[in-house]
């Protein structure tokens, strides 16, 4: 699935055009920067569709009993919901807001799964009113709320399997010491409680995100299968992606093979890809505003973004690559800094750019997951737009915020 002429970090079909400028979805990103401004999240729409189809085909080749469920917290954008609904996927939502956007994007309520370790009564009531397909129950307190608010609701129980995945501790979720789910020893009591007034249809577990090692998924299926005989087993998502050219994540095909191998015959297996559907489909583009050389120390390249549009480097020590959009190649070791009043506002700690200059358009790949999702207004900066590109056509699916938007929720004093 490597991009033509570029590493597998970039969206499918990306290329350097005849002028040496980076294109995705047939669109020159330097021209996109001129038209839509920077920073901006830019997605190759066909890449997302191709990855969704690859998931479906990989599972279909091995089983008739499966469901691909888009883990929408990776990119909770109405246009993305619409795209994956069109591709026949189901969807998981982790809040009332994500539920609202998924419905607005065209997902049928019965294809939705509501997650979360502390769902509010309002969220559970909203889910029940919309006719949501399934609630993933996470605690005894939540079971009590569901019994009261939505008796008969279709539920799955989230179990903590005691598997610690090889990933960052902040995105590891399956270990015993976790805020998510029922510990294995509490599973029998939770099952008995759920069967009183709710429709218990299966078990769910998730061991973490950005995982390259597949064997834990086999063990996960075996652990859940041993708890009881249920028609549905949701084995979560977690397949890692390439953030740098050196990363070699497993293929979707290998992931499907291992995930299904741990589940018994006759059970419908649910898989929840998020990052692996959208991460490499998106890039973020910036404009260089300052090139600051500190003799004997380093060169800082400051751009018009930072921790307001990509919080991951500061939150997870996430590592990215970067290129000048119309001048790929190295030559100048540098550090790419954001524009916030924080010394820790560093987007790429070790970059190698081709003689960066003020006004250059910078491209950082593999930002399609958790950039838009975690965007914020720190330093009162308006959040960037989301641009979808396909067949040479670009369209804004989320507009750039304005300064006026920053004050929309203000409550003015009474006269």
Residue, then its C-alpha position, 0 to 999 in steps of 0.5 A: x500500500x505504499x504511495x507512488x514515488x514516496x514512502x508508505x507514510x504518505x497517503x495512497x496515490x501521493x506523488x511529487x509532480x513535474x515541478x517537484x511539489x507534493x500532491x495528494x488526491x491529485x491536488x498540489x498542496x502548495x496550491x491548497x495552502x494558497x487557496x485554504x490557508x495554513x495550518x490545514x488538515x488535508x486528506x486523500x479521500x480515496x485512501x480512506x475508502x481503500x483502507x476501509x475496503x481492505x479491512x472488509x475484504x481481509x475479514x470476508x476472505x476468512x469469515x462470514x461472521x464479522x463487522x468492521x466498526x470505525x473507531x471514530x474518536x480518531x477522526x470525528x468529522x461528519x464527512x468522515x462518518x459519511x464516507x465510512x457509512x457509505x463504505x458499509x462500516x459500522x461505527x463506535x462513538x465515545x460520547x454524546x457528541x460523537x453519537x450526534x455527529x455519526x447520526x448526522x453523517x448518515x450512520x443508521x442508529x443500529x450500526x452504532x456502538x457507544x463506548x466510554x468508562x463514565x457515560x453520563x445519564x444524559x448520554x445514555x438517555x440520548x443513546x436509548x432515544x436514538x435507538x442505538x445498536x449497542x452500549x458497551x457497559x463499563x462498570x456496575x454503576x453504569x449497569x445500574x444506570x442502564x437498568x433504570x434509563x433503558x431496560x432491555x437495552x442491547x449491551x456488551x460488557x467490556x472486560x479488562x483482559x490483563x494483557x499489557x500491549x507494547x505501546x505507550x502507557x497512555x494508550x495501553x488499555x488492556x492491563x489489569x490496572x486500567x480505568x476501563x472495563x470489568x476485571x476478569x474476576x468480576x466478569x461473572x458477577x457483571x454478566x449475572x447483573x447484565x442479564x437481569x434487565x438488559x439484553x447481553x449480546x457479547x463481550x468486548x475488550x481492547x488492549x491499546x492503540x498503535x500496536x505492531x505485535x499481533x500475538x496479543x490479539x490471539x490471546x485476547x480472543x482466547x480469553x474472551x471466549x473462555x468467559x462464556x458463549x456469546x454471539x458477539x466478540x468485540x476484539x477492539x482495534x489498535x493496529x499501528x500505522x507508520x509515522x516514519x519511513x522506518x516504521x513497518x506495521x503489520x498489514x491489515x491482512x495479517x491483522x485480520x488473520x491473527x484477530x480471527x484465529x483466537x475466536x471460536x467458530x460460529x461467533x461474530x467478531x467485531x473489529x474497531x479500526x480507527x487510526x489505521x483507517x485515517x492516520x496515513x490518509x491525512x497530512x497537515x500543512x503549515x507555513x514557515x514563519x521564522x528560521x532561527x539559527x542558534x550557532x553551535x546549538x541548532x536551527x529552529x524552524x517555526x510554523x503557524x501551528x503547534x500544540x493547538x492542532x497537533x497535541x500528540x508530540x506533547x502528549x505522547x512524545x509522538x515522532x513525525x517526519x516533515x518535508x518542504x512541500x515543493x523541495x523534498x530532501x534534507x540538508x538542514x538538520x532542524x527542530x520544527x517548533x510551534x507558535x505557542x508560548x510554551x518551550x515544549x511546543x515542538x512538533x518534530x524534534x529531529x527534522x532534516x529539511x532542504x534549506x528551509x526559508x520563510x514562506x515555505x509550505x511544510x508537510x507533516x504526514x501521518x497526521x490523519x488520526x487525532x489531530x482534528x480530534x484533539x484540536x483546541x483553542x490554546x492561545x485563542x487560536x482558531x482551529x484549522x479547516x479539514x480539506x478532502x481531496x480526490x481526483x484533483x478536486x479539493x473541498x473544505x469539509x470543516x471550515x477554518x474557525x474565525x476570531x468571532x467563533x472564539x466568542x460564540x459561547x460567551x454570555x454577555x452581561x445583562x444591560 
